[in-house]
Amino acid sequence: MLSTHGADIVTLGRGAVANGDWPNQVATCEGWLIDFDGRILSPLADLQSDDRTVARLKALRNLRDDLDLEIEAGEPIDA
């Protein structure tokens, strides 16, 4: 996205900010790059909506780990 100038701005959520190793995880395909999920903004953008989304993503990661799936970097995660 950045190398093709496909974005004017990139934002990081608190999970990335809280994890100082996140850039390295993404670079080595250990971290997940996910498409923006607009559901965190509805019905309004609050911490509870974000917490629900984070919980859903953790459940997906656990399922991936339980099934020993390999996800390519940048591949979208479908709920």
C-alpha positions in Angstrom: 0.0 0.0 0.0 2.7 2.5 0.9 5.1 1.4 -1.8 2.4 1.8 -4.5 1.2 5.1 -3.0 -2.2 3.6 -2.5 -2.8 5.5 0.7 -2.4 9.0 2.0 -2.4 8.0 5.6 -2.0 4.8 7.6 -3.2 4.4 11.2 -2.2 1.9 13.8 -4.6 0.6 16.4 -3.6 0.2 20.1 -2.6 -3.4 19.6 0.2 -2.4 17.3 1.2 0.6 19.5 1.2 -1.6 22.6 3.4 -4.3 20.9 6.8 -2.7 20.2 7.7 -5.7 18.1 4.7 -5.4 15.8 6.6 -4.0 12.8 9.0 -6.9 12.9 6.1 -9.4 13.2 4.4 -7.9 10.1 7.7 -7.8 8.2 8.2 -11.5 8.9 4.6 -12.4 8.3 4.1 -13.3 11.9 1.7 -10.4 12.5 -1.6 -10.1 10.8 -2.5 -7.3 8.4 -6.3 -7.0 8.3 -8.6 -4.9 6.3 -10.4 -2.1 8.2 -13.5 -3.4 9.9 -16.1 -0.6 9.8 -18.2 -2.5 12.4 -15.9 -1.1 15.2 -17.4 2.3 14.4 -21.1 1.3 14.7 -23.3 2.0 16.3 -20.6 4.4 17.5 -16.8 4.4 17.8 -16.2 3.6 21.5 -13.9 1.3 23.4 -16.6 -1.4 23.8 -16.9 -1.7 20.0 -13.2 -1.9 19.8 -13.0 -4.5 22.6 -15.6 -6.7 20.8 -13.6 -6.5 17.5 -10.3 -7.3 19.4 -12.0 -10.3 21.0 -13.2 -11.5 17.6 -9.7 -11.2 16.1 -8.2 -13.1 19.1 -10.7 -15.9 18.6 -9.8 -16.0 14.9 -6.1 -16.2 15.8 -6.7 -19.0 18.2 -8.7 -20.9 15.6 -5.9 -20.3 13.1 -3.3 -21.6 15.6 -5.5 -24.6 16.6 -5.9 -25.5 13.0 -2.2 -24.8 12.3 -3.2 -22.6 9.3 -0.6 -20.4 7.6 -1.9 -17.0 6.5 0.0 -15.0 3.9 0.9 -11.4 4.8 -1.8 -9.0 3.7 -4.4 -11.8 3.2 -7.7 -10.6 4.6 -9.2 -12.4 7.6 -12.8 -13.3 7.0 -15.0 -13.6 10.1 
